[in-house]
Amino acid sequence: MTIKWREGMTVDYGPIDQDHHTLIAIINKFEAVKPGPDAPARLAEVISELERYGEAHFGREETLQRLVAFPLAAEHSQQHRHLMRSLAEARAELARTASAKDLATFREHMCGFLNDWLIDHIIKTDLLMKPYVKAMAPHAELLGNLHAAVRAMAE
Ligand SMILES: [Fe+2]
């Protein structure tokens, strides 16, 4: 099932929400991969993209949490690490998946897992940051400018 953004997922009307929109778009790509000979490679690409973007996003969230002394930072980070481990395991499992039937099962399982994880994490864990987003805002702006400058230098 495709994930749709809803107002109740709003954390900061800023960079965290923007990152969540991007994560949702990447997860929805996973579901959009059609069965066929190139499906394993395309699924692997989406997992890698999710690993890269997830790592960057989790880093941004955890930095902001540290800067405002968010009291639940350690538990929050554990959830992020758990997802990163699950993605690495999924990448390995996909590499071992040979038959079309196993691939379909893998894809279905991963779609359910990713949808549940993201929605659950945003609603139950990320929303706990809401009382801190005002304090995070100036840091978030600085981080945003820094990332934009790094991207501009890389182009
Ligand atoms: Fe988070």
Backbone and ligand atoms as CSV (ligand in chain L), in Angstrom:
chain,resi,resn,atom,element,x,y,z
A,1,MET,N,N,0.838,-1.193,0.000
A,1,MET,CA,C,0.000,0.000,0.000
A,1,MET,C,C,0.884,1.259,0.000
A,2,THR,N,N,0.602,2.130,-0.936
A,2,THR,CA,C,1.397,3.358,-1.028
A,2,THR,C,C,1.187,4.212,0.223
A,3,ILE,N,N,2.277,4.787,0.731
A,3,ILE,CA,C,2.150,5.649,1.919
A,3,ILE,C,C,1.748,7.042,1.453
A,4,LYS,N,N,0.789,7.608,2.122
A,4,LYS,CA,C,0.390,8.993,1.825
A,4,LYS,C,C,0.658,9.850,3.059
A,5,TRP,N,N,1.231,11.034,2.804
A,5,TRP,CA,C,1.479,11.972,3.896
A,5,TRP,C,C,0.161,12.422,4.486
A,6,ARG,N,N,0.091,12.533,5.806
A,6,ARG,CA,C,-1.083,13.160,6.387
A,6,ARG,C,C,-0.644,14.165,7.454
A,7,GLU,N,N,-1.523,15.124,7.675
A,7,GLU,CA,C,-1.206,16.259,8.551
A,7,GLU,C,C,-0.693,15.800,9.923
A,8,GLY,N,N,-1.256,14.703,10.425
A,8,GLY,CA,C,-0.862,14.196,11.744
A,8,GLY,C,C,0.591,13.751,11.818
A,9,MET,N,N,1.282,13.675,10.671
A,9,MET,CA,C,2.697,13.278,10.667
A,9,MET,C,C,3.619,14.493,10.809
A,10,THR,N,N,3.041,15.682,10.826
A,10,THR,CA,C,3.871,16.888,10.856
A,10,THR,C,C,4.670,16.979,12.149
A,11,VAL,N,N,5.982,17.143,12.011
A,11,VAL,CA,C,6.833,17.298,13.193
A,11,VAL,C,C,7.256,18.761,13.339
A,12,ASP,N,N,7.822,19.359,12.266
A,12,ASP,CA,C,8.416,20.697,12.436
A,12,ASP,C,C,8.084,21.692,11.325
A,13,TYR,N,N,7.231,21.326,10.384
A,13,TYR,CA,C,6.987,22.194,9.217
A,13,TYR,C,C,8.316,22.659,8.618
A,14,GLY,N,N,9.330,21.842,8.689
A,14,GLY,CA,C,10.657,22.247,8.220
A,14,GLY,C,C,11.443,21.058,7.703
A,15,PRO,N,N,12.754,21.043,8.007
A,15,PRO,CA,C,13.637,20.038,7.404
A,15,PRO,C,C,13.306,18.586,7.770
A,16,ILE,N,N,12.788,18.360,8.980
A,16,ILE,CA,C,12.466,16.974,9.351
A,16,ILE,C,C,11.293,16.489,8.492
A,17,ASP,N,N,10.286,17.328,8.345
A,17,ASP,CA,C,9.145,16.938,7.491
A,17,ASP,C,C,9.592,16.741,6.041
A,18,GLN,N,N,10.469,17.628,5.565
A,18,GLN,CA,C,10.955,17.479,4.177
A,18,GLN,C,C,11.649,16.140,3.998
A,19,ASP,N,N,12.485,15.783,4.991
A,19,ASP,CA,C,13.168,14.484,4.934
A,19,ASP,C,C,12.151,13.339,4.935
A,20,HIS,N,N,11.115,13.467,5.757
A,20,HIS,CA,C,10.111,12.395,5.826
A,20,HIS,C,C,9.368,12.254,4.497
A,21,HIS,N,N,9.083,13.392,3.844
A,21,HIS,CA,C,8.453,13.322,2.512
A,21,HIS,C,C,9.351,12.528,1.550
A,22,THR,N,N,10.650,12.816,1.615
A,22,THR,CA,C,11.587,12.117,0.716
A,22,THR,C,C,11.641,10.633,1.050
A,23,LEU,N,N,11.682,10.303,2.356
A,23,LEU,CA,C,11.719,8.885,2.751
A,23,LEU,C,C,10.466,8.156,2.261
A,24,ILE,N,N,9.322,8.813,2.364
A,24,ILE,CA,C,8.074,8.207,1.896
A,24,ILE,C,C,8.159,7.968,0.387
A,25,ALA,N,N,8.682,8.952,-0.336
A,25,ALA,CA,C,8.792,8.804,-1.803
A,25,ALA,C,C,9.700,7.622,-2.151
A,26,ILE,N,N,10.794,7.437,-1.403
A,26,ILE,CA,C,11.715,6.317,-1.687
A,26,ILE,C,C,11.020,4.990,-1.372
A,27,ILE,N,N,10.343,4.922,-0.235
A,27,ILE,CA,C,9.655,3.675,0.137
A,27,ILE,C,C,8.568,3.340,-0.893
A,28,ASN,N,N,7.873,4.362,-1.377
A,28,ASN,CA,C,6.841,4.112,-2.390
A,28,ASN,C,C,7.441,3.584,-3.698
A,29,LYS,N,N,8.698,3.940,-3.968
A,29,LYS,CA,C,9.366,3.412,-5.175
A,29,LYS,C,C,9.505,1.896,-5.081
A,30,PHE,N,N,9.740,1.422,-3.852
A,30,PHE,CA,C,9.908,-0.011,-3.623
A,30,PHE,C,C,8.675,-0.775,-4.104
A,31,GLU,N,N,7.531,-0.212,-3.757
A,31,GLU,CA,C,6.263,-0.832,-4.124
A,31,GLU,C,C,6.002,-0.726,-5.630
A,32,ALA,N,N,6.567,0.311,-6.253
A,32,ALA,CA,C,6.281,0.572,-7.671
A,32,ALA,C,C,7.105,-0.322,-8.610
A,33,VAL,N,N,8.111,-1.047,-8.050
A,33,VAL,CA,C,8.934,-1.918,-8.913
A,33,VAL,C,C,8.062,-3.058,-9.446
A,34,LYS,N,N,8.021,-3.165,-10.774
A,34,LYS,CA,C,7.192,-4.205,-11.410
A,34,LYS,C,C,7.974,-5.513,-11.483
A,35,PRO,N,N,7.249,-6.654,-11.402
A,35,PRO,CA,C,7.958,-7.934,-11.544
A,35,PRO,C,C,8.622,-8.005,-12.919
A,36,GLY,N,N,9.734,-8.687,-12.987
A,36,GLY,CA,C,10.442,-8.813,-14.275
A,36,GLY,C,C,11.899,-9.110,-14.032
A,37,PRO,N,N,12.645,-9.338,-15.115
A,37,PRO,CA,C,14.046,-9.743,-14.946
A,37,PRO,C,C,14.911,-8.705,-14.235
A,38,ASP,N,N,14.548,-7.411,-14.375
A,38,ASP,CA,C,15.396,-6.399,-13.715
A,38,ASP,C,C,14.887,-6.035,-12.312
A,39,ALA,N,N,13.827,-6.733,-11.847
A,39,ALA,CA,C,13.259,-6.389,-10.539
A,39,ALA,C,C,14.280,-6.508,-9.392
A,40,PRO,N,N,15.090,-7.587,-9.316
A,40,PRO,CA,C,16.039,-7.662,-8.190
A,40,PRO,C,C,16.990,-6.470,-8.155
A,41,ALA,N,N,17.506,-6.084,-9.325
A,41,ALA,CA,C,18.454,-4.954,-9.371
A,41,ALA,C,C,17.752,-3.662,-8.971
A,42,ARG,N,N,16.510,-3.494,-9.414
A,42,ARG,CA,C,15.796,-2.248,-9.081
A,42,ARG,C,C,15.449,-2.195,-7.597
A,43,LEU,N,N,15.061,-3.354,-7.025
A,43,LEU,CA,C,14.768,-3.388,-5.585
A,43,LEU,C,C,16.038,-3.096,-4.783
A,44,ALA,N,N,17.158,-3.660,-5.253
A,44,ALA,CA,C,18.439,-3.425,-4.565
A,44,ALA,C,C,18.805,-1.941,-4.621
A,45,GLU,N,N,18.525,-1.298,-5.753
A,45,GLU,CA,C,18.799,0.147,-5.883
A,45,GLU,C,C,17.981,0.945,-4.870
A,46,VAL,N,N,16.702,0.567,-4.723
A,46,VAL,CA,C,15.837,1.302,-3.784
A,46,VAL,C,C,16.339,1.094,-2.348
A,47,ILE,N,N,16.741,-0.141,-2.023
A,47,ILE,CA,C,17.260,-0.383,-0.658
A,47,ILE,C,C,18.506,0.465,-0.417
A,48,SER,N,N,19.398,0.514,-1.405
A,48,SER,CA,C,20.617,1.323,-1.243
A,48,SER,C,C,20.275,2.798,-1.085
A,49,GLU,N,N,19.316,3.271,-1.878
A,49,GLU,CA,C,18.923,4.681,-1.783
A,49,GLU,C,C,18.351,4.971,-0.393
A,50,LEU,N,N,17.559,4.030,0.102
A,50,LEU,CA,C,16.967,4.192,1.426
A,50,LEU,C,C,18.050,4.173,2.506
A,51,GLU,N,N,19.050,3.327,2.333
A,51,GLU,CA,C,20.154,3.283,3.302
A,51,GLU,C,C,20.902,4.629,3.308
A,52,ARG,N,N,21.192,5.145,2.107
A,52,ARG,CA,C,21.933,6.413,2.032
A,52,ARG,C,C,21.115,7.563,2.609
A,53,TYR,N,N,19.854,7.657,2.177
A,53,TYR,CA,C,19.042,8.790,2.636
A,53,TYR,C,C,18.688,8.636,4.113
A,54,GLY,N,N,18.426,7.392,4.524
A,54,GLY,CA,C,18.093,7.134,5.926
A,54,GLY,C,C,19.246,7.545,6.830
A,55,GLU,N,N,20.457,7.167,6.455
A,55,GLU,CA,C,21.638,7.496,7.275
A,55,GLU,C,C,21.777,9.023,7.402
A,56,ALA,N,N,21.617,9.716,6.269
A,56,ALA,CA,C,21.753,11.183,6.276
A,56,ALA,C,C,20.638,11.815,7.134
A,57,HIS,N,N,19.425,11.337,6.953
A,57,HIS,CA,C,18.293,11.903,7.701
A,57,HIS,C,C,18.416,11.614,9.195
A,58,PHE,N,N,18.772,10.380,9.533
A,58,PHE,CA,C,18.909,10.035,10.950
A,58,PHE,C,C,20.025,10.876,11.576
A,59,GLY,N,N,21.083,11.093,10.813
A,59,GLY,CA,C,22.179,11.938,11.294
A,59,GLY,C,C,21.679,13.348,11.588
A,60,ARG,N,N,20.872,13.891,10.679
A,60,ARG,CA,C,20.334,15.254,10.891
A,60,ARG,C,C,19.455,15.288,12.143
A,61,GLU,N,N,18.552,14.300,12.263
A,61,GLU,CA,C,17.657,14.280,13.434
A,61,GLU,C,C,18.463,14.152,14.728
A,62,GLU,N,N,19.442,13.260,14.718
A,62,GLU,CA,C,20.192,13.011,15.951
A,62,GLU,C,C,21.057,14.217,16.321
A,63,THR,N,N,21.589,14.914,15.317
A,63,THR,CA,C,22.373,16.130,15.591
A,63,THR,C,C,21.472,17.180,16.237
A,64,LEU,N,N,20.297,17.386,15.646
A,64,LEU,CA,C,19.368,18.381,16.211
A,64,LEU,C,C,18.974,17.996,17.632
A,65,GLN,N,N,18.755,16.706,17.869
A,65,GLN,CA,C,18.383,16.258,19.219
A,65,GLN,C,C,19.497,16.555,20.221
A,66,ARG,N,N,20.738,16.299,19.806
A,66,ARG,CA,C,21.868,16.573,20.714
A,66,ARG,C,C,21.964,18.060,21.033
A,67,LEU,N,N,21.764,18.889,19.981
A,67,LEU,CA,C,21.913,20.335,20.156
A,67,LEU,C,C,20.888,20.925,21.117
A,68,VAL,N,N,19.733,20.260,21.264
A,68,VAL,CA,C,18.720,20.794,22.192
A,68,VAL,C,C,18.563,19.891,23.419
A,69,ALA,N,N,19.513,18.967,23.614
A,69,ALA,CA,C,19.476,18.035,24.763
A,69,ALA,C,C,18.131,17.301,24.865
A,70,PHE,N,N,17.673,16.761,23.742
A,70,PHE,CA,C,16.425,15.991,23.714
A,70,PHE,C,C,16.557,14.775,24.640
A,71,PRO,N,N,15.672,14.633,25.628
A,71,PRO,CA,C,15.888,13.590,26.652
A,71,PRO,C,C,15.747,12.150,26.150
A,72,LEU,N,N,15.062,11.943,25.009
A,72,LEU,CA,C,14.842,10.568,24.531
A,72,LEU,C,C,15.783,10.212,23.368
A,73,ALA,N,N,16.889,10.961,23.270
A,73,ALA,CA,C,17.786,10.791,22.113
A,73,ALA,C,C,18.342,9.368,21.995
A,74,ALA,N,N,18.711,8.762,23.113
A,74,ALA,CA,C,19.350,7.438,23.050
A,74,ALA,C,C,18.378,6.387,22.526
A,75,GLU,N,N,17.159,6.374,23.045
A,75,GLU,CA,C,16.149,5.405,22.583
A,75,GLU,C,C,15.830,5.639,21.113
A,76,HIS,N,N,15.771,6.917,20.759
A,76,HIS,CA,C,15.433,7.282,19.384
A,76,HIS,C,C,16.501,6.753,18.422
A,77,SER,N,N,17.740,6.984,18.809
A,77,SER,CA,C,18.849,6.539,17.971
A,77,SER,C,C,18.849,5.014,17.816
A,78,GLN,N,N,18.459,4.312,18.883
A,78,GLN,CA,C,18.391,2.837,18.806
A,78,GLN,C,C,17.421,2.388,17.710
A,79,GLN,N,N,16.290,3.083,17.601
A,79,GLN,CA,C,15.318,2.733,16.550
A,79,GLN,C,C,15.920,2.965,15.162
A,80,HIS,N,N,16.669,4.067,15.029
A,80,HIS,CA,C,17.314,4.345,13.735
A,80,HIS,C,C,18.308,3.234,13.387
A,81,ARG,N,N,19.122,2.854,14.389
A,81,ARG,CA,C,20.142,1.814,14.135
A,81,ARG,C,C,19.467,0.485,13.775
A,82,HIS,N,N,18.336,0.215,14.424
A,82,HIS,CA,C,17.615,-1.026,14.150
A,82,HIS,C,C,17.153,-1.059,12.699
A,83,LEU,N,N,16.647,0.075,12.197
A,83,LEU,CA,C,16.210,0.092,10.802
A,83,LEU,C,C,17.409,-0.103,9.873
A,84,MET,N,N,18.528,0.547,10.188
A,84,MET,CA,C,19.701,0.417,9.317
A,84,MET,C,C,20.174,-1.041,9.269
A,85,ARG,N,N,20.117,-1.726,10.418
A,85,ARG,CA,C,20.490,-3.152,10.435
A,85,ARG,C,C,19.509,-3.964,9.588
A,86,SER,N,N,18.221,-3.653,9.725
A,86,SER,CA,C,17.211,-4.393,8.947
A,86,SER,C,C,17.411,-4.185,7.455
A,87,LEU,N,N,17.810,-2.977,7.061
A,87,LEU,CA,C,18.023,-2.714,5.634
A,87,LEU,C,C,19.239,-3.489,5.117
A,88,ALA,N,N,20.293,-3.554,5.935
A,88,ALA,CA,C,21.481,-4.317,5.529
A,88,ALA,C,C,21.124,-5.798,5.397
A,89,GLU,N,N,20.320,-6.313,6.342
A,89,GLU,CA,C,19.888,-7.717,6.277
A,89,GLU,C,C,19.018,-7.953,5.038
A,90,ALA,N,N,18.136,-6.993,4.746
A,90,ALA,CA,C,17.250,-7.128,3.584
A,90,ALA,C,C,18.071,-7.160,2.294
A,91,ARG,N,N,19.104,-6.310,2.237
A,91,ARG,CA,C,19.976,-6.285,1.043
A,91,ARG,C,C,20.636,-7.658,0.852
A,92,ALA,N,N,21.095,-8.248,1.960
A,92,ALA,CA,C,21.741,-9.566,1.885
A,92,ALA,C,C,20.725,-10.637,1.489
A,93,GLU,N,N,19.528,-10.550,2.046
A,93,GLU,CA,C,18.491,-11.538,1.731
A,93,GLU,C,C,18.100,-11.446,0.253
A,94,LEU,N,N,17.990,-10.236,-0.245
A,94,LEU,CA,C,17.633,-10.040,-1.650
A,94,LEU,C,C,18.688,-10.681,-2.564
A,95,ALA,N,N,19.942,-10.539,-2.178
A,95,ALA,CA,C,21.026,-11.111,-2.994
A,95,ALA,C,C,20.939,-12.639,-3.053
A,96,ARG,N,N,20.338,-13.240,-1.993
A,96,ARG,CA,C,20.218,-14.705,-1.944
A,96,ARG,C,C,18.930,-15.194,-2.619
A,97,THR,N,N,18.015,-14.270,-2.935
A,97,THR,CA,C,16.704,-14.649,-3.464
A,97,THR,C,C,16.793,-14.934,-4.949
A,98,ALA,N,N,16.457,-16.175,-5.330
A,98,ALA,CA,C,16.654,-16.568,-6.734
A,98,ALA,C,C,15.345,-16.680,-7.514
A,99,SER,N,N,14.331,-17.340,-6.935
A,99,SER,CA,C,13.113,-17.593,-7.720
A,99,SER,C,C,12.174,-16.381,-7.714
A,100,ALA,N,N,11.332,-16.308,-8.750
A,100,ALA,CA,C,10.369,-15.207,-8.875
A,100,ALA,C,C,9.385,-15.234,-7.707
A,101,LYS,N,N,9.061,-16.465,-7.249
A,101,LYS,CA,C,8.103,-16.585,-6.138
A,101,LYS,C,C,8.704,-16.003,-4.851
A,102,ASP,N,N,9.971,-16.377,-4.588
A,102,ASP,CA,C,10.641,-15.852,-3.388
A,102,ASP,C,C,10.790,-14.337,-3.460
A,103,LEU,N,N,11.043,-13.858,-4.674
A,103,LEU,CA,C,11.217,-12.418,-4.846
A,103,LEU,C,C,9.903,-11.684,-4.541
A,104,ALA,N,N,8.795,-12.254,-5.001
A,104,ALA,CA,C,7.487,-11.634,-4.747
A,104,ALA,C,C,7.197,-11.615,-3.249
A,105,THR,N,N,7.538,-12.718,-2.565
A,105,THR,CA,C,7.328,-12.790,-1.112
A,105,THR,C,C,8.191,-11.745,-0.402
A,106,PHE,N,N,9.463,-11.669,-0.831
A,106,PHE,CA,C,10.392,-10.708,-0.231
A,106,PHE,C,C,9.859,-9.277,-0.389
A,107,ARG,N,N,9.412,-8.969,-1.616
A,107,ARG,CA,C,8.941,-7.616,-1.929
A,107,ARG,C,C,7.722,-7.267,-1.066
A,108,GLU,N,N,6.803,-8.210,-0.965
A,108,GLU,CA,C,5.588,-7.962,-0.193
A,108,GLU,C,C,5.918,-7.744,1.291
A,109,HIS,N,N,6.817,-8.600,1.796
A,109,HIS,CA,C,7.209,-8.487,3.197
A,109,HIS,C,C,7.886,-7.136,3.458
A,110,MET,N,N,8.797,-6.751,2.565
A,110,MET,CA,C,9.529,-5.498,2.746
A,110,MET,C,C,8.604,-4.285,2.661
A,111,CYS,N,N,7.641,-4.320,1.722
A,111,CYS,CA,C,6.697,-3.191,1.599
A,111,CYS,C,C,5.953,-3.008,2.917
A,112,GLY,N,N,5.451,-4.115,3.467
A,112,GLY,CA,C,4.717,-4.050,4.732
A,112,GLY,C,C,5.612,-3.556,5.849
A,113,PHE,N,N,6.825,-4.118,5.923
A,113,PHE,CA,C,7.760,-3.749,6.985
A,113,PHE,C,C,8.111,-2.268,6.912
A,114,LEU,N,N,8.467,-1.783,5.715
A,114,LEU,CA,C,8.889,-0.380,5.571
A,114,LEU,C,C,7.740,0.586,5.854
A,115,ASN,N,N,6.554,0.253,5.343
A,115,ASN,CA,C,5.396,1.122,5.603
A,115,ASN,C,C,5.128,1.197,7.109
A,116,ASP,N,N,5.081,0.025,7.743
A,116,ASP,CA,C,4.795,-0.005,9.183
A,116,ASP,C,C,5.871,0.738,9.959
A,117,TRP,N,N,7.144,0.481,9.600
A,117,TRP,CA,C,8.242,1.094,10.357
A,117,TRP,C,C,8.162,2.603,10.269
A,118,LEU,N,N,8.037,3.116,9.034
A,118,LEU,CA,C,8.077,4.563,8.865
A,118,LEU,C,C,6.903,5.236,9.577
A,119,ILE,N,N,5.705,4.724,9.353
A,119,ILE,CA,C,4.531,5.379,9.948
A,119,ILE,C,C,4.599,5.270,11.473
A,120,ASP,N,N,4.943,4.090,11.965
A,120,ASP,CA,C,5.058,3.876,13.398
A,120,ASP,C,C,6.118,4.789,14.018
A,121,HIS,N,N,7.274,4.871,13.342
A,121,HIS,CA,C,8.377,5.673,13.879
A,121,HIS,C,C,8.006,7.156,13.904
A,122,ILE,N,N,7.399,7.636,12.807
A,122,ILE,CA,C,7.031,9.060,12.764
A,122,ILE,C,C,5.971,9.354,13.833
A,123,ILE,N,N,4.927,8.529,13.856
A,123,ILE,CA,C,3.805,8.824,14.761
A,123,ILE,C,C,4.185,8.631,16.234
A,124,LYS,N,N,4.909,7.529,16.508
A,124,LYS,CA,C,5.163,7.236,17.930
A,124,LYS,C,C,6.455,7.866,18.452
A,125,THR,N,N,7.454,8.029,17.599
A,125,THR,CA,C,8.765,8.451,18.099
A,125,THR,C,C,9.150,9.861,17.648
A,126,ASP,N,N,9.034,10.130,16.344
A,126,ASP,CA,C,9.448,11.454,15.868
A,126,ASP,C,C,8.559,12.564,16.434
A,127,LEU,N,N,7.276,12.269,16.601
A,127,LEU,CA,C,6.373,13.313,17.100
A,127,LEU,C,C,6.718,13.744,18.525
A,128,LEU,N,N,7.479,12.897,19.248
A,128,LEU,CA,C,7.900,13.269,20.608
A,128,LEU,C,C,8.879,14.449,20.576
A,129,MET,N,N,9.418,14.744,19.372
A,129,MET,CA,C,10.342,15.883,19.239
A,129,MET,C,C,9.593,17.203,19.152
A,130,LYS,N,N,8.296,17.127,18.934
A,130,LYS,CA,C,7.506,18.344,18.665
A,130,LYS,C,C,7.734,19.476,19.684
A,131,PRO,N,N,7.749,19.178,20.997
A,131,PRO,CA,C,7.957,20.291,21.932
A,131,PRO,C,C,9.346,20.929,21.809
A,132,TYR,N,N,10.246,20.291,21.070
A,132,TYR,CA,C,11.633,20.783,20.976
A,132,TYR,C,C,11.920,21.458,19.632
A,133,VAL,N,N,10.954,21.424,18.705
A,133,VAL,CA,C,11.281,21.897,17.350
A,133,VAL,C,C,11.544,23.403,17.301
A,134,LYS,N,N,10.951,24.149,18.231
A,134,LYS,CA,C,11.207,25.589,18.249
A,134,LYS,C,C,12.686,25.847,18.580
A,135,ALA,N,N,13.183,25.100,19.561
A,135,ALA,CA,C,14.596,25.242,19.931
A,135,ALA,C,C,15.507,24.701,18.827
A,136,MET,N,N,15.009,23.709,18.077
A,136,MET,CA,C,15.817,23.109,17.007
A,136,MET,C,C,15.916,24.027,15.788
A,137,ALA,N,N,14.898,24.892,15.589
A,137,ALA,CA,C,14.768,25.626,14.328
A,137,ALA,C,C,16.027,26.375,13.877
A,138,PRO,N,N,16.666,27.191,14.765
A,138,PRO,CA,C,17.852,27.906,14.274
A,138,PRO,C,C,18.976,26.956,13.871
A,139,HIS,N,N,19.133,25.843,14.607
A,139,HIS,CA,C,20.158,24.850,14.257
A,139,HIS,C,C,19.809,24.187,12.924
A,140,ALA,N,N,18.503,23.909,12.747
A,140,ALA,CA,C,18.052,23.262,11.515
A,140,ALA,C,C,18.344,24.153,10.321
A,141,GLU,N,N,18.146,25.455,10.511
A,141,GLU,CA,C,18.414,26.388,9.406
A,141,GLU,C,C,19.901,26.383,9.058
A,142,LEU,N,N,20.748,26.419,10.093
A,142,LEU,CA,C,22.193,26.378,9.861
A,142,LEU,C,C,22.595,25.093,9.138
A,143,LEU,N,N,22.056,23.961,9.633
A,143,LEU,CA,C,22.364,22.664,9.005
A,143,LEU,C,C,21.919,22.654,7.546
A,144,GLY,N,N,20.722,23.202,7.297
A,144,GLY,CA,C,20.181,23.264,5.937
A,144,GLY,C,C,21.093,24.063,5.031
A,145,ASN,N,N,21.557,25.222,5.529
A,145,ASN,CA,C,22.450,26.062,4.722
A,145,ASN,C,C,23.757,25.341,4.445
A,146,LEU,N,N,24.241,24.635,5.470
A,146,LEU,CA,C,25.508,23.901,5.326
A,146,LEU,C,C,25.380,22.815,4.246
A,147,HIS,N,N,24.268,22.057,4.302
A,147,HIS,CA,C,24.054,21.007,3.309
A,147,HIS,C,C,23.930,21.590,1.906
A,148,ALA,N,N,23.224,22.728,1.815
A,148,ALA,CA,C,23.056,23.365,0.496
A,148,ALA,C,C,24.412,23.792,-0.053
A,149,ALA,N,N,25.275,24.323,0.844
A,149,ALA,CA,C,26.609,24.771,0.399
A,149,ALA,C,C,27.447,23.578,-0.062
A,150,VAL,N,N,27.367,22.465,0.690
A,150,VAL,CA,C,28.134,21.262,0.308
A,150,VAL,C,C,27.648,20.736,-1.035
A,151,ARG,N,N,26.312,20.709,-1.222
A,151,ARG,CA,C,25.752,20.241,-2.507
A,151,ARG,C,C,26.208,21.136,-3.649
A,152,ALA,N,N,26.193,22.473,-3.421
A,152,ALA,CA,C,26.584,23.420,-4.464
A,152,ALA,C,C,28.046,23.207,-4.850
A,153,MET,N,N,28.899,22.909,-3.830
A,153,MET,CA,C,30.329,22.689,-4.111
A,153,MET,C,C,30.537,21.413,-4.925
A,154,ALA,N,N,29.644,20.415,-4.674
A,154,ALA,CA,C,29.799,19.116,-5.358
A,154,ALA,C,C,29.335,19.190,-6.817
A,155,GLU,N,N,28.502,20.179,-7.136
A,155,GLU,CA,C,27.941,20.253,-8.512
A,155,GLU,C,C,28.947,20.821,-9.504
L,1,LIG,FE,FE,13.501,9.510,13.821
